[in-house]
Amino acid sequence: MNRPLPVVVGVDGSEAALRAVDRAADEAASRGAPLRLVYASRWGRYEGAALAGDLEGPPERVDAVEIVDSAAHRARARHPGVPLAMVTVAEEPEYVLVRESRTAALLVTGSRGRGGIAEALLGSVSLTVAAHTHCPMIVVRPEHADRVRPYGRVVVGVGDGSATSAAVRFAAEEARPRGAVLEAVRAWRQPARETPDPSPAVGDHPHAHELRATEVLDKALCDVPAGVVARRRAAEGHTRTVLADASYAADLLVVGAERRHRPFGPHIGRVAHGVLHRSACPVAVVPGPE
């Protein structure tokens, strides 16, 4: 019998990471999977100022054992029956977490939230890992835990790329054990006209664009397994804005990440990048085929 792959969570002693531990423990319990707590000792290179403020000391002096033990205690208190493994590695965190993602069912990281540089970078570790992860990845911010109640709704963005199918499958897997509704959302926009003629061209009526979006949604949802309540919604607007708005009444927002290779390395695309910054709920980034 094959053992289930672990849920991996990056820990660094911050409040954001502890919130990520909570989510990772919930995911591990739901999946019947082990939980793997990973601490990379050079985390402070990117987010050291915030971490030092949290722990009243420079990050390189933080006791790694204490950090991992604290995270393990929190996970055990939340789900006592989940098997735990604890790892400390003296490497840059993004390298460690990307490597861990090769043999994980899910990767969970925390981000320190909005404001100033933190909003601009989201936490550079999380963005870098999201662009390279080999498994689905959930990013949690501390403010996500302050939501009053669960909404019973998992939202998935339906795009045109190869990652959409994987994103829909993952969203369905998240919705089913929670009894949540799966809502597939696709944004559409009427192309701007290049002439002052106000009459729409044949096939250019707004309803035609909405109809095409609905057809794409139908195709994306055709393989959703039985037992999952699936709904579709076509909304006019920019994709990032439509999905960010949908996140306010969702427990999880799922987006596919198309691999875009640029001079400075892979990027996750504007939609995934945008919702990671603006979502009101945790965001799952699901990589497309490699």
PyMOL commands that set and color helices and strands:
alter all, ss='L'
color gray80, all
select helices_A, chain A and resi 15-31+44-55+59-61+64-78+93-101+116-121+124-132+142-146+163-178+206-220+239-249+270-278
alter helices_A, ss='H'
color red, helices_A
select strands_A, chain A and resi 7-10+35-40+84-89+106-110+137-140+153-157+181-188+230-236+252-257+260-262+265-267+283-287
alter strands_A, ss='S'
color yellow, strands_A
deselect
rebuild
show_as cartoon
